[in-house]
């Protein structure tokens, strides 16, 4: 990160995440007259730069998400390159990802509140509907499919806003992504049957993945806890998914119906659009009562993670008088 630190207007504060292909850093964008803005910077490891396909996916993510401007999508501000280092400057969402959220419930031997869980999934539905139906500046459909809807790619800010992130393996009309008949894309436990069988993904594939996330969120159970693709295909073809209310009796019948419809193996039986699933979730949450909101999610997070400073980012140096 030294290249970015010294050759751009960004001051790197600390590493906040690390994955297989790269890392994410908390950084401060600086400008004239003491201007400062907190951002996140995503980088790709040098060893992956030797493969043009990896570079294309990284660059493609930035280009795709740059025009996805929605409350429930993590925004991208800039794609940069400095001395061969590619980096994406993104919105920094102060909070926890859904993996952390689920893990903390498991640590407490509890399951997430059903209403809060339904709200989180409904906001992801909003982001998916927006992405799936997004058009370019000429009015042409982008035909975006995320292909990696997982708990680690859903962020819950401390203000109660849900954001879908990491479109790194998304496909769209404008992107030159690997042939899905030859290369599998996504994480095994959250793959749709179409992904697992190399027959190509559609918006309905993201809906199936979201259903798997919803099931885990409300039961603390991963539906397809598998380590290889053959095992996954076998389970999807030959075993019915246990009804979630058997694992969590607090799940109402109507919510269970929504979840199971999203998890139909046959595409024609599944929700056809994220908007349709969103409509059923909102009808469930708000038809006869004052349902969950951003504020309620924020309060829930405060109780779940009481040790976190929700108003400030800890472990970063304070600006000195000389910085101004």
N, C-alpha and C positions, 0 to 999 in steps of 0.2 A: 504493500500500500504506500510505500515511500514515494513512488512516482505520482500518485494521485495527491498525496499530502503536499508535495512541494511544487508541482507543476500545474495545479489547478486552483480554483478558488474554494476548495473544500478542505476543511481541517478534520481529519479523522480522530474520533474521540475514543472509540473502543469497538471490539468485535462483538456482535450480538448473536450471530448464528453461523454455523458451519455445516456444509453438506458435502455430498460426493463430488460435485463439480466446482464448487466455489464457496465463497463466504459472503456474509452481509455485515456491514459496519455501520455504526452510528456515526454521523458526521455533521459538521456545521458548515453551511455555505456562508461565505463572507462576501461583503461588498463594500462600497464606499460609505463613508460617514457612519461606520459602526454597524452596518446592516448585518444581521445574522438570521439564519433559518436552519432549523434542525431537519435533517433528511436521513435517509438510509441509502447506502451505496452497496450494490450487489456486484461482485466480481466473479470472473471465471479463472480457475487455476491455470497456471502457465502450461502444465502438461497437456491440458485439454485443448490448448490453442493450436496444437500440432494437427488436429483433425478439423478440417474445414466444416464438416457437418455440425460439430459442436459450436463453432463460431456462428454458423447460420442460425441455429436454434436460439442462441443467446441474443443475437442481433434481432432475429425475428420476433422474439418476445417483446423487446423494447418498442419495435415499430408497431406491433399489433396493439399493445396496451396503451400506447401514447394517446390514442384517441378514445379510449374507454374511460369516460369521465362520469362516474356514478358514485353515489355515497357508499355503496357496498362493494366497490372494486378498489383495490389499492392502486393509487395513481402513479404513473411513471412520468418523470419530468424531463429526463435527458439520457441519451446514449452517448458515451464518450470513449475515446481511445487515447492513451498516453503511453508512449514508448512500448507499444505492443500490448498493453494491458487494456482490455475492454472492461467497461463498467457501466452500470445502469444506476441513475440517480432516481430514487423513489420517495414517495410520501413515507414518513415515519409514523407508524401507528403504535402508540404507547399502550401496551396491554399484554394479553396472553393469547397464544394460539389455542385452538380447540383441543389439541393433544394435551396441553398443560391442564386445561379445564377438566377433561375426562380423568386424567391421571390424579388430580387432586381429589376428585370425588372417590376414586378407588382407594386412595390412601386413607380416606376417612371412612371407608366401607359404606359409602352412600352412593346413590344414583342422582343424576341431575334432576332438578325440578322439571316436571313434565311440561308445564306452561313455558318456562324459560327455554327449554329445549326446542319446543315447537316454534318459538319466536326466532331462535337462532337459525333454524333450518329455513324458515320463511324468508329471512333476509338473504340467505344464500340463493334461494329461488329467485329473488329479485335481481341479484347480480347475474345469474345465469340467463335469465330471460333477456336482460339488457344485452349481454354479450352475444347470445344466440341470434338476436334480431338486429344487431348493429349493422349499419350501412356505412360505406365510405363517403367521402365528401362529394362524390358524384351520384350518390343514391344507390350504389350497387351493394347488394348483400355481401357481408364479409364471410358468412357461413362459419362462424367461430364455434369450435368445440374445445372445451378446456382440457379434457382427458386426464386430469389429475386432481379431481375433487377428493380431498382427504382432510382429516382433522388438522394436520400440520399446515395446510394451506388456507385455513380459515382463521382469521384474527379477530379477537374480541377486544376492542379498546376499552379503557377504563371509563370512558364516557358512554359505553353501552352501544357502540356502533360495530356492526359485523362487517368484515371486509374479506372478500375472496382475493387471494393473491396467487402468484407463481403460475403465470401462463407460459412457462418455459417449454412445455411440450404440446401446447395448444396447436390445433391446425386451423387454417383459415384459407380462404381463396387466395389471399395475397402472399401466403407463405409457402416456401418450398420444403415441406416436411417429408420425412422418410415414408416410404410406401408401407401402409398398414398391413398389407398382405405379406410383408417380409420382416418388418421390425415391430416388436411389441413395445408399446408406449404406456407408461403408467405404473402404479404400484399394485402388486398382485392382490392384496386383500380388498382393494377398492375398485377392481376392474369390473366392467360390464361384461356380459357374455360375448358381446361383439368384439370387444378388445381381446378377450382371452382366446377367441377362435380366429383372430386375424382377418375378420371380414369387414372391418371399417367401422368407424364411430360416427355417431349422429348426436344431436342434442339430447335424444332419449338416453344415450349412453351416460351422459353427465347426470341425468336424473336418477339412473340406477345407482351410480356411485354415491350420489347424495343420500339415497335411501339407505345405503350401507352405513354411511356416516351417522345418519339419524338413528339407526338401529343401535349402533355402538354408544351413541350419546345417551340414549334413554334406557339402556340395559347393561352398560359396561361390558358388553360382549362383542367381539369381532365375529361377524358372520362367517367369513372365509379366512380362517387362520391357517394359511397354507404357505408352503415354501417353494412350490414349483407350479408351472403352468398346467401340467397334466392333472395334478391333484385338483386345481381350481376348476378346470373344465369338467372333471368327473363329478365334483360336488354340485356344480351348477346344473348339470344335466340330470343327475340321479337322486338328489336329496332335496327335499322341501325345506324351506327356511322355517325354523320354529317360530311360532307366533310370539311376538315380543312380550305380550301380556303374561305369558307363562314365566318370563324372567323378571318382569316388573309389573305386578298387578295394579299399579297406579296408572298405567297407560289406558286411557279411555278407549272404548270400542271404535269411536269415530276416528281418533288419531291413529289407532292401529290399522284401520282400513286404508288411510292415506299412505302410511308407511308401506304396507304390503302391496299396494298398487304400484308404488314407485319401484318395487323390487320384483315385478313380474319379469320372468326370464324372456318371455316372448314380447318383442317390442310392441306389437299391436295391442297388447293388453296393458301396457304401461302408460303412464301419463305421456301425452304426446308433446306437451310443452311445459316448461318450468312455470309459465304463467298460470296454467291450469292447476298445477300442484299448489302454487302460491294461493290461488283463489280458494281452494279447499282448506288450506291451513288457516287463512285469515277468517274464513267463515267459522271454522272451529273455534278460533281464539276470541272473536269479537261479536259473534252473532247474538249472544244472550248475556254478555257481561263486559266489563271493562278489562280487557286483556292486557298482556305484557307489552312493554314499551322499552325504548332505549334507556330511559331513566330506571326502570325496574331491573333491567339487565345490569346497569351500572351499580346499583345497590347490591345486587346479588354477587357481583364480582368483588365488591368491597368486603362482603362477609366471607367470601371464599378465600380471598388472599389478603387478609388484614395487615400483613407485614409489608405489603408493597406500597411504595409512595406513588399514589395515583396522580399527584399534582406536579411532580418533578421527576426527572430522570436521574436515578442514583448512580454513583460511581463514575461521574464524569467531572472533569476539572471545571471549577467556576472561572468565568472570565475575570482577568485582573484589570485594574485600572489602566494599565499600559496597553491592553488589547484594543481599547476604544480609540 
